[in-house]
Amino acid sequence: MPKRSVGATISQILAAFDREHTWTQADLAKHCGVEVRALKRNLVELQDAGFPIARDDEPPHVYWSVPKTWHRGRVTLGADEVLLIARLIGRLPASTTKRSAMAILAEALKKKPVEPSEGGLVLEAADDEHLVVVEDACETKQALRMKYVSAKRSVQEWRVVSVHHIGAGAPARFVATCHRDGALKWFRVDHVLGAHATKDEAFRPAARGAVERLLATSVDGFHGDGSLTEVAFRVREPESRWVEGNHPKPLSVERISGGIRLRGTVGSAKQVARFVVSLGSAAQAETPELLDAVRALAEGSLRVNIPR
């Protein structure tokens, strides 16, 4: 047989084991195009370098093999490690690359991927710990008992909820049915002081389409008291160029002469009004409810910020 470089032979051997995990010594030598003596020398060198190649003598054959989990250029991970990676990828902004990665991990786990969130998250250690508990409760369909700080009432209290959706970007939020009043609500992870799954109360599924409707009418993760309002406002150029890519969700954008118009059905006109006010004279409300909310915010700010 013609002479060849050691590097080429090693590459052939590794490629062979990537294809089949067990070879007879004779077949492997023939496949790699080398003499048996040269093959054995290279296999021993690979063993000395730490490659997991094992030799078994079963006369008249000698077998060489690698573990079934071994693949050239790949890293073998346990199920818990793959689940951890899936959890972290699930918190990243939605993208084609993310969907592909989640599909690969879902196949490895033989289960549905973690539901995508719509924005990247930066979490404190305690919030990360609580988010893991929330995610697990959502995945396993178990009721969640949590100590929660109500921003509206500024009190700490224990609540039981059924989690249906994780997402809406930073700060980390989730949608859940509150067992106290049966309402579907947004909760913030950084308001959770402690949480654990509980079997004292059964998980409560949301009505069909209820979660989707809440998501479609929430303004950057805020919904309000449940009533829906039609809102519309226009933004002039050049400010419209920035607003077009940075407006509150779920508003739609329409190009008009001199700028853009944003409109939508939302659960909180006040949240949209805050955005409109932040644009100053560049934005003009067009619907009565939004105009009233903008006026109330602007007048309130003027009362406390204009010197007397």
BATORGU-347201 format. One record per atom (N, C-alpha, C): residue in three letters; x, y, z. Coordinates in steps of 0.05 Angstrom, whole numbers, plus 32768, in hexadecimal, padded with zeros to 4 digits. Layout:
<numars>
ALAXYZ/...
</numars>
This chain:
<numars>
MET80117FE88000/MET800080008000/MET801180198000/PRO800A802E7FF2/PRO801A80467FF1/PRO801B8053800D/LYS803180618011/LYS8034806F802B/LYS80228087802B/ARG8019808E8043/ARG800880A68047/ARG800F80B38061/SER800780CC8066/SER800E80DA807E/SER7FFE80CE8096/VAL800A80D180AE/VAL7FFD80C780C6/VAL7FE380D780CA/GLY7FE480F180C4/GLY7FCC810180C8/GLY7FB580F880B7/ALA7FBA80F0809E/ALA7FA580E6808D/ALA7F9980CC8097/THR7FAB80BB80A2/THR7FA180A180AC/THR7F9080A680C5/ILE7F9980B780D7/ILE7F8980BD80EF/ILE7F6E80C880E8/SER7F6D80DA80D4/SER7F5480E580CB/SER7F4180CF80C0/GLN7F4D80BD80B1/GLN7F3D80A780A6/GLN7F32809580BD/ILE7F43809080D1/ILE7F3A807F80E7/ILE7F22808D80F6/LEU7F2580A680FC/LEU7F1080B5810B/LEU7EF680B680FA/ALA7EFA80BA80E0/ALA7EE280BB80CF/ALA7ED480A080CE/ALA7EE4808B80CF/ALA7ED9807080CE/ALA7EC9806B80E8/PHE7ED4807380FF/PHE7EC5806F8118/PHE7EAD8081811A/ASP7EAD8097810C/ASP7E9680A9810C/ASP7E7F809B80FC/ARG7E87808A80E9/ARG7E74807C80D8/ARG7E6A806280E5/GLU7E7D805380F0/GLU7E76803A80FE/GLU7E8680398118/HIS7E798032812E/HIS7E8680338148/HIS7E98801A814D/THR7E958005813E/THR7EA57FED8142/THR7EAF7FE38127/TRP7EC97FDC8126/TRP7ED57FD1810E/TRP7EE77FB98115/THR7EE87FA68103/THR7EFD7F928106/THR7F177FA080FD/GLN7F2D7F968108/GLN7F477FA38101/GLN7F4D7FA180E3/ALA7F467F8A80D8/ALA7F4C7F8680BB/ALA7F3B7F9980AA/ASP7F217F9A80B1/ASP7F0F7FAB80A1/ASP7F177FC980A3/LEU7F1F7FD180BC/LEU7F267FED80C0/LEU7F3F7FF480B0/ALA7F537FE280B0/ALA7F6B7FE680A1/ALA7F657FE98083/LYS7F547FD78079/LYS7F4D7FD8805D/LYS7F3E7FF28057/HIS7F2B7FFA8069/HIS7F1C80128064/HIS7F2D802B8064/CYS7F42802B8075/CYS7F5480438076/CYS7F6B80428062/GLY7F6E802B8055/GLY7F8380298040/GLY7F9E8027804C/VAL7FA280198063/VAL7FBC80178070/VAL7FC07FF98078/GLU7FD97FF3807D/GLU7FE07FD88087/GLU7FD77FD580A4/VAL7FD17FBD80AD/VAL7FC77FB880C8/VAL7FDB7FC280DC/ARG7FF57FBD80D7/ARG800A7FC680EB/ARG80097FE480EF/ALA80067FF480D9/ALA8005801180DB/ALA7FEB801A80E8/LEU7FD5800B80E3/LEU7FBC801280EF/LEU7FBD800F810E/LYS7FC97FF88116/LYS7FCB7FF38133/LYS7FDB80098141/ARG7FF180118134/ARG800280268140/ARG7FF280408144/ASN7FE28047812F/ASN7FD280608131/ASN7FBC805E8146/LEU7FB080468148/LEU7F9B8042815C/LEU7FA680458178/VAL7FBD8039817D/VAL7FCA803C8197/VAL7FD08059819D/GLU7FDA80678189/GLU7FE08084818D/GLU7FC780948195/LEU7FB1808D8188/LEU7F97809A818F/LEU7F8F809381AB/GLN7F92807A81B4/GLN7F8C807381CF/GLN7F9D808381E3/ASP7FB7808581DD/ASP7FC9809481EF/ASP7FC280B181F0/ALA7FB680BC81DB/ALA7FAE80D881DA/ALA7F9380DD81E8/GLY7F8680C781F1/GLY7F6D80CA8200/GLY7F5480C481F1/PHE7F5680BB81D8/PHE7F3E80B581CA/PHE7F32809A81D5/PRO7F18809881D7/PRO7F0B808181E4/PRO7F09806981D1/ILE7F20805F81C8/ILE7F20804981B5/ILE7F28803081C5/ALA7F17801B81C3/ALA7F1C800281D2/ALA7F227FEB81BF/ARG7F337FD981C8/ARG7F3A7FC181B8/ARG7F2F7FA881C5/ASP7F237F9681B5/ASP7F197F7D81BF/ASP7F237F6681AD/ASP7F307F5381B8/ASP7F3A7F3C81A9/ASP7F277F2581AA/GLU7F1B7F1E8193/GLU7F097F078191/GLU7F127EF78179/PRO7F267EE5817D/PRO7F327ED68167/PRO7F1C7EC98156/PRO7F1F7ECB813C/PRO7F377ED4812D/PRO7F387EF28128/HIS7F267F018134/HIS7F247F1E812E/HIS7F2D7F2F8146/VAL7F367F47813F/VAL7F3C7F5C8153/VAL7F297F73814D/TYR7F1A7F7B8161/TYR7F067F91815E/TYR7F107FAB816B/TRP7F0B7FC1815D/TRP7F107FDB8169/TRP7EF67FEB8169/SER7EF07FF9817F/SER7ED680078181/SER7ED880208191/VAL7EC58031818D/VAL7EC28049819E/VAL7EA6804881AA/PRO7EA0805781C0/PRO7E85805781CC/PRO7E70806081B8/LYS7E58805681BA/LYS7E43805D81A8/LYS7E3C807B81A9/THR7E42808881BF/THR7E3C80A481C2/THR7E5280B681B6/TRP7E6880AA81AD/TRP7E7E80BA81A3/TRP7E7980C18186/HIS7E7E80DB817F/HIS7E7E80E48164/HIS7E9480F88160/ARG7EA280F6814A/ARG7EB881088145/ARG7EAF81258144/GLY7EBB81378152/GLY7EB581538151/GLY7E9B815A8160/ARG7E8F8148816F/ARG7E77814D817D/ARG7E7B814A819B/VAL7E6A815781AB/VAL7E6B815481C8/VAL7E52814581D1/THR7E56813181E2/THR7E40812181EC/THR7E36812E8206/LEU7E1C81338207/LEU7E10813F821F/LEU7DFA812D822A/GLY7DF7812E8244/GLY7DE1811F8251/GLY7DC7812E824D/ALA7DB181208253/ALA7D96812B8250/ALA7D9381448260/ASP7D9D81458279/ASP7D9A815C828A/ASP7DA98174827E/GLU7DC0816F8272/GLU7DD081848266/GLU7DC2818F824D/VAL7DB7817D823D/VAL7DA881868226/VAL7D908196822E/LEU7D82818E8243/LEU7D6A819C824C/LEU7D7281B88256/LEU7D8881BB8263/LEU7D9281D5826D/LEU7D9781E78255/ILE7DA481DD8240/ILE7DAA81ED8228/ILE7D8F81F5821B/ALA7D7C81E28219/ALA7D6281E8820D/ALA7D5481FE821C/ARG7D5681FD8237/ARG7D4982128247/ARG7D55822D8241/LEU7D6F822F823F/LEU7D7C8248823A/LEU7D768253821E/ILE7D778241820A/ILE7D71824981EF/ILE7D54825281ED/GLY7D42824681FD/GLY7D26824D81FC/GLY7D21826A8205/ARG7D3482758214/ARG7D318291821E/ARG7D3B82A6820A/LEU7D48829D81F4/LEU7D5382B081E1/LEU7D3E82BB81CF/PRO7D4482D281C2/PRO7D3182DE81AF/PRO7D2A82CA8198/ALA7D1282CC818E/ALA7D0982BB8178/ALA7D1982C0815F/SER7D2182AA8151/SER7D3082AC8138/SER7D2F8291812A/THR7D3682918111/THR7D3882788102/THR7D4D8265810D/THR7D6482718115/THR7D7982618121/THR7D708255813B/LYS7D628264814B/LYS7D5882598165/LYS7D4582428160/ARG7D338245814D/ARG7D20822F8147/ARG7D2F8216813F/SER7D448219812F/SER7D5382028126/SER7D6181F4813E/ALA7D6D8205814F/ALA7D7B81FA8167/ALA7D6881EC8179/MET7D5081F7817D/MET7D3C81EB818E/MET7D3281D18183/ALA7D3081CF8168/ALA7D2781B6815C/ALA7D3B81A08160/ILE7D5581A7815E/ILE7D6A81938163/ILE7D6981898180/LEU7D67819C8193/LEU7D66819481AF/LEU7D4D818481B5/ALA7D37818C81A9/ALA7D1E817E81AE/ALA7D20816181A5/GLU7D2D815D818E/GLU7D3281418184/GLU7D4381328198/ALA7D58813F81A3/ALA7D6A813281B6/ALA7D5B812B81CF/LEU7D48813C81D8/LEU7D39813781F0/LEU7D20812681EC/LYS7D19812381D2/LYS7D00811481CC/LYS7CE8812181D9/LYS7CE7813C81D8/LYS7CD1814A81E4/LYS7CCE816581D6/LYS7CB9817381DD/LYS7CB4818E81D1/LYS7CC981A281DC/PRO7CD181B481CB/PRO7CE481C881D4/PRO7CD881DB81E8/VAL7CEA81E881F8/VAL7CE181FE8209/VAL7CD4821381F8/GLU7CBE821E8200/GLU7CB0823281F0/GLU7CC1824B81ED/PRO7CC3825581D4/PRO7CD4826D81D0/PRO7CCA828581DE/SER7CDC829581E8/SER7CD682B081F2/SER7CDC82C481DC/GLU7CD482DD81E0/GLU7CD782F181CB/GLU7CED830581D0/GLY7CFD830181E5/GLY7D12831481EA/GLY7D28830781FB/GLY7D41831181FA/GLY7D568307820A/GLY7D53830F8227/LEU7D5D82FE8239/LEU7D5A83038256/LEU7D7483068263/VAL7D7683188277/VAL7D8D831B8288/VAL7D82831882A4/LEU7D89830282B2/LEU7D7C82FC82CB/LEU7D9082FC82E3/GLU7D86830582FA/GLU7D9583028313/GLU7D9382E4831A/ALA7DA582DB832C/ALA7DA682BF8333/ALA7D8B82B5833E/ALA7D7F82C58350/ALA7D6682BC835C/ALA7D5082BB8347/ASP7D4F82CE8335/ASP7D3B82CE8320/ASP7D3E82B6830E/ASP7D5782AF8307/ASP7D5D829882F6/ASP7D53827F8304/GLU7D57827C831E/GLU7D4E8265832D/GLU7D2F8263832C/HIS7D22827A8330/HIS7D05827A832F/HIS7CFA82758314/LEU7D08827F82FF/LEU7CFE827B82E4/LEU7D00825D82DD/VAL7D14824F82E6/VAL7D16823282E1/VAL7CFE822482ED/VAL7CF6822C8305/VAL7CDF821F8312/VAL7CC582258302/VAL7CC3823E82F9/VAL7CAB824582E9/VAL7CAA823682CF/GLU7CC1823482C2/GLU7CC3822582A8/GLU7CBB820782AC/ASP7CC581FC82C2/ASP7CBF81E082C8/ASP7CA181DC82CD/ALA7C9581EE82DC/ALA7C7981EC82E1/ALA7C6881EE82C8/CYS7C7181FF82B5/CYS7C648202829B/CYS7C6781E9828B/GLU7C7F81DD828B/GLU7C8581C5827B/GLU7C7681AD8285/THR7C7581AA82A0/THR7C69819282AC/THR7C4B819582B2/LYS7C4081AD82AD/LYS7C2481B282B2/LYS7C1D81AD82CF/GLN7C2D81B982E1/GLN7C2781B782FE/GLN7C2181D38308/ALA7C0F81D5831C/ALA7C0A81EF8328/ALA7C2381F98336/LEU7C2682138337/LEU7C3E82208343/LEU7C358231835B/ARG7C41822B8371/ARG7C3C823C8389/ARG7C54824F838C/MET7C4E8269838D/MET7C64827C838D/MET7C5E829383A1/LYS7C73829E83AD/LYS7C7182B683BD/LYS7C7682CD83AA/TYR7C6282DF83A7/TYR7C6382F38392/TYR7C5E830F839D/VAL7C6E83228393/VAL7C6B833E839B/VAL7C58834C8386/SER7C418354838F/SER7C2E8362837E/SER7C37837F837B/ALA7C3D83888362/ALA7C4683A4835E/ALA7C2F83B78364/LYS7C1783AF835D/LYS7C0083C18361/LYS7BFA83C6837F/ARG7BFC83B0838F/ARG7BF583B283AB/ARG7C0D83B383BE/SER7C2583AF83B2/SER7C3E83AF83C2/SER7C3E839D83DA/VAL7C33838583D6/VAL7C32837183EC/VAL7C3E835783E2/GLN7C49834783F5/GLN7C53832C83EF/GLN7C3D831883F7/GLU7C37830683E5/GLU7C2382F283EC/GLU7C2882D883DC/TRP7C1F82C283E7/TRP7C2182A883D9/TRP7C0A82A583C6/ARG7C10829D83AE/ARG7BFB8298839A/ARG7C00827D838D/VAL7BEB82718383/VAL7BED82598373/VAL7BE482608356/VAL7BF482598342/VAL7BEE825F8327/VAL7BF482478315/SER7BE8824882FD/SER7BEE823482E8/SER7BFC824282D1/VAL7C15823C82CC/VAL7C25824A82B8/VAL7C20823F829C/HIS7C1B82518289/HIS7C158249826E/HIS7C2982538259/HIS7C388268825F/HIS7C4A8273824B/HIS7C6082828259/ILE7C79827E824E/ILE7C90828D8257/ILE7C99829F8240/GLY7C9E82B98246/GLY7CA882C9822F/GLY7CA582E68233/ALA7CA382F3821C/ALA7C9F8311821A/ALA7CB883208221/GLY7CD083148220/GLY7CE883238223/GLY7CEF832B823F/ALA7D01833E8241/ALA7D098347825C/ALA7CF983608264/PRO7CF18361827E/PRO7CF7834D8293/PRO7CE78333828F/ALA7CF2831E829A/ALA7CE683038296/ALA7CC9830382A1/ARG7CB782FA8291/ARG7C9A82F98299/ARG7C8E82DE8291/PHE7C7882D8829D/PHE7C6982C08295/PHE7C4B82C58298/VAL7C3B82B68287/VAL7C1E82B88288/VAL7C1482A08298/ALA7C0282A582AB/ALA7BF7828F82BB/ALA7BDB829582C4/THR7BCC828082C9/THR7BB2828382D5/THR7BB5828582F3/CYS7BAB829B82FF/CYS7BAC829E831C/CYS7B95828E8328/HIS7B9B827B833A/HIS7B87826A8346/HIS7B7482798359/ARG7B7D82918362/ARG7B6C82A08375/ARG7B5482AC8367/ASP7B5782B78350/ASP7B4082C38342/ASP7B3A82B78327/GLY7B4B82A3831E/GLY7B4582968305/GLY7B4D82A682EC/ALA7B5A82BD82F0/ALA7B6182CE82D9/ALA7B7C82C782CE/LEU7B7F82CC82B3/LEU7B9882C882A5/LEU7BA882E182A7/LYS7BC182E082B1/LYS7BD082F882B7/LYS7BED82F582AF/TRP7BFA830C82AD/TRP7C18830D82AB/TRP7C24830F82C7/PHE7C3A830182CB/PHE7C49830282E4/PHE7C67830782DC/ARG7C75831682EE/ARG7C91831B82E9/ARG7CA2830982FB/VAL7CB782FD82EF/VAL7CC882EB82FE/VAL7CD782FA8315/ASP7CDF83138310/ASP7CED83218325/ASP7CDB832A833C/HIS7CC18324833A/HIS7CAF83298351/HIS7CAA830F8361/VAL7CB682F98357/VAL7CB382DF8365/VAL7CC982DD837A/LEU7CC182D88393/LEU7CD582D583A9/LEU7CDA82B883B0/GLY7CC982A783A7/GLY7CCD828A83AC/GLY7CB7827B839D/ALA7CBE82638393/ALA7CAA82548383/ALA7CB082378383/HIS7C9B82278382/HIS7C9E820A837F/HIS7C8581FE8374/ALA7C8881E88365/ALA7C7081DA835B/ALA7C6181CD8372/THR7C4681CD8370/THR7C3681C28385/THR7C2181AF837A/LYS7C1B819A8389/LYS7C0681878382/LYS7BED818C8393/ASP7BED81A083A4/ASP7BD681A783B4/ASP7BBF81B083A3/GLU7BC581BD838C/GLU7BB081C6837A/GLU7BB781BC835E/ALA7BA281B6834E/ALA7BA681AB8333/ALA7BAD81C28320/PHE7BBC81BB830B/PHE7BC281CE82F6/PHE7BA981D682E8/ARG7BA581F082E1/ARG7B8D81F982D4/ARG7B94820282B7/PRO7B8B81F282A4/PRO7B9081FA8288/PRO7B8282148281/ALA7B8D8223826F/ALA7B80823C8265/ALA7B6C82348250/ALA7B588245824D/ALA7B4482418238/ALA7B518242821D/ARG7B478234820A/ARG7B53823381EF/ARG7B55824F81E3/GLY7B6D825681DB/GLY7B72827081CF/GLY7B76828781E2/ALA7B71828381FC/ALA7B738299820F/ALA7B8F82A48212/VAL7BA382928214/VAL7BBE829B8216/VAL7BC782AA81FE/GLU7BC082A081E6/GLU7BC782AD81CD/GLU7BBA82C981CB/ARG7BA182CB81D4/ARG7B9482E681D4/ARG7BA182F981E7/LEU7BA982EF81FE/LEU7BB783008211/LEU7BD2830A8206/LEU7BE182F881FA/LEU7BFA830081EE/LEU7BF7831481D7/ALA7BE2831081C7/ALA7BDE832181B0/ALA7BD5833D81B8/THR7BCB834181D0/THR7BC1835B81D8/THR7BD0836881EF/SER7BE6835B81F7/SER7BF78365820D/SER7C0B83798201/VAL7C10838E8210/VAL7C2383A28207/VAL7C3D839E8216/ASP7C5183928208/ASP7C6B838C8215/ASP7C68837E822F/GLY7C56836A8230/GLY7C53835A8249/GLY7C418365825D/PHE7C3083798256/PHE7C1D83858269/PHE7C018384825C/HIS7BED837C826B/HIS7BD2837A8260/HIS7BBD838B826E/GLY7BC083918287/GLY7BAC83A18294/GLY7B95839182A0/ASP7B7D839C82A1/ASP7B67838F82AF/ASP7B57837C829E/GLY7B5F83778285/GLY7B5183648274/GLY7B408371825F/SER7B39838A8261/SER7B2A8397824C/SER7B3C839E8234/LEU7B31839E821C/LEU7B4083A48204/LEU7B3A83BF81F8/THR7B4E83CC81ED/THR7B4A83E781E2/THR7B5883E981C7/GLU7B4A83F581B4/GLU7B5783FB819A/GLU7B678415819C/VAL7B8084138195/VAL7B92842B8196/VAL7B9F8430817B/ALA7BA484498176/ALA7BB38450815D/ALA7BC1846B8162/PHE7BD9846E8157/PHE7BE784878158/PHE7BFB84888141/ARG7C0284A1813A/ARG7C1584A58124/ARG7C2F84B0812E/VAL7C4484AA8120/VAL7C5F84B48127/VAL7C6B84C0810E/ARG7C7584D98110/ARG7C8084E680F9/ARG7C9C84DE80F3/GLU7CA684E580DC/GLU7CC384E180D6/GLU7CD284F880E2/PRO7CEB84F480EA/PRO7CFC84DC80E7/PRO7CF984C880FE/GLU7CEA84D08113/GLU7CE884BE812A/GLU7CDB84A38123/SER7CCA84A4810E/SER7CBC848B8106/SER7CD0847580FE/ARG7CE7847C80F5/ARG7CFB846880EC/ARG7D0484578103/TRP7D078463811B/TRP7D0F84548133/TRP7CF78445813E/VAL7CE08452813F/VAL7CC88446814B/VAL7CC0842D813B/GLU7CC3842D8121/GLU7CBA84178111/GLU7CC683FC811A/GLY7CDE83FD8124/GLY7CEB83E4812E/GLY7CEC83E1814C/ASN7CE083F4815A/ASN7CE283F48178/ASN7CC883FB8185/HIS7CB283F68178/HIS7C9883FD8183/HIS7C8D83E78196/PRO7C7A83ED81A7/PRO7C6F83D881B9/PRO7C6183C281A9/LYS7C6483AA81B2/LYS7C55839481A7/LYS7C3A839381B5/PRO7C24838D81A7/PRO7C228381818D/PRO7C1883948177/LEU7C1F83AD8179/LEU7C1583C18166/LEU7C2083BC814A/SER7C0F83C18136/SER7C1883BE811A/SER7C1F83DA810F/VAL7C3083DA80FA/VAL7C3A83F380EF/VAL7C3083F680D2/GLU7C27840E80CC/GLU7C1E841580B1/GLU7C2D842E80A8/ARG7C39842D8091/ARG7C4784448087/ARG7C338458807B/ILE7C3584718083/ILE7C2484878079/ILE7C35849E8071/SER7C2984B18064/SER7C3884C9805B/SER7C4484D78073/GLY7C5F84DB8073/GLY7C6C84EA8088/GLY7C7284D980A1/GLY7C6E84BF80A0/GLY7C7484AF80B8/GLY7C67849480B8/ILE7C5E848B80D0/ILE7C51847180D3/ILE7C39847480E5/ARG7C26846180E3/ARG7C10845F80F6/ARG7C1184438103/LEU7C0E8443811E/LEU7C0E842A812D/LEU7BF284268138/ARG7BE8840D8137/ARG7BCE84088141/ARG7BCD83EB814B/GLY7BB883E6815C/GLY7BB483CB8166/GLY7B9F83CA817C/THR7B9883B28184/THR7B8583AD819A/THR7B9583A481B2/VAL7B9483B381C8/VAL7BA583AD81DF/VAL7B9683AC81F9/GLY7BA383A0820C/GLY7B96839E8227/GLY7B9D83B68239/SER7BAD83C8822F/SER7BB483E08240/SER7BBB83F7822E/ALA7BA8840A822B/ALA7BAE8422821C/ALA7BC38433822B/LYS7BC484318245/LYS7BD784418255/LYS7BF4843A824E/GLN7BF984208249/GLN7C1484188242/GLN7C1D84248227/VAL7C0A84248214/VAL7C10843081FA/VAL7C14844E81FD/ALA7C03845A820E/ALA7C0584778213/ALA7C20847F821E/ARG7C2C846E822F/ARG7C4784748239/ARG7C5B84768223/PHE7C588464820F/PHE7C6A846481F8/PHE7C66847D81E8/VAL7C4D848481E3/VAL7C46849C81D3/VAL7C5184B581E0/VAL7C4E84B881FA/VAL7C5884CF8209/VAL7C7684D18207/SER7C8484BA8208/SER7CA184BA8206/SER7CAB84C681EC/LEU7C9A84C681D8/LEU7CA384D181BD/LEU7C9E84EF81BB/GLY7C9284FB81CF/GLY7C8D851881CE/GLY7C7C852081B7/SER7C84853581A9/SER7C7485418193/SER7C768530817A/ALA7C86851B817A/ALA7C89850A8161/ALA7C7184F7815E/ALA7C6184F38174/ALA7C4B84DF8172/ALA7C3184ED8178/GLN7C1C84E4816B/GLN7C0184EF816E/GLN7BED84D98171/ALA7BDE84D88188/ALA7BC984C4818C/ALA7BB284C9817A/GLU7BA584B38170/GLU7B8E84B6815D/GLU7B7484AA8168/THR7B75849A817C/THR7B5D848E8187/THR7B56849A81A2/PRO7B3C849D81A9/PRO7B3484AB81C1/PRO7B4084A181DB/GLU7B40848681DF/GLU7B4A847A81F8/GLU7B68848081FB/LEU7B77847D81E4/LEU7B93848281E6/LEU7B9984A081EA/LEU7B8984B181DE/LEU7B8D84CE81E1/LEU7B8884D581FE/ASP7B7384CA820B/ASP7B6E84D08227/ASP7B8584C78239/ALA7B9084AF8233/ALA7BA684A48243/ALA7BBF84B58240/VAL7BC584BE8227/VAL7BDC84CF8222/VAL7BD984EA8230/ARG7BC184F5822F/ARG7BBD850F823B/ARG7BC0850D825A/ALA7BB584F88266/ALA7BB784F58283/ALA7BD484F2828C/LEU7BE484E3827D/LEU7C0084DF8284/LEU7C1084FA8280/ALA7C0B8508826A/ALA7C1985218265/ALA7C1285368279/GLU7BF88538827F/GLU7BF0854D8293/GLU7BFB854682AE/GLY7BFB852D82B5/GLY7C06852582D0/GLY7C24852C82D1/SER7C33852782BC/SER7C4F852D82BC/SER7C54854B82BD/LEU7C44855B82AF/LEU7C47857882AF/LEU7C42858382CB/ARG7C2E857882D9/ARG7C27858382F4/ARG7C3F85818307/VAL7C4E856C8305/VAL7C6485688318/VAL7C7F8570830E/ASN7C81857682F4/ASN7C9C857C82E9/ASN7C9F859982DF/ILE7C8A85A882DD/ILE7C8C85C482D4/ILE7C8F85D582ED/PRO7CA585E582EF/PRO7CA985F68306/PRO7C92860B8309/ARG7C8B86118322/ARG7C7686248327/ARG7C82863F832F/
</numars>
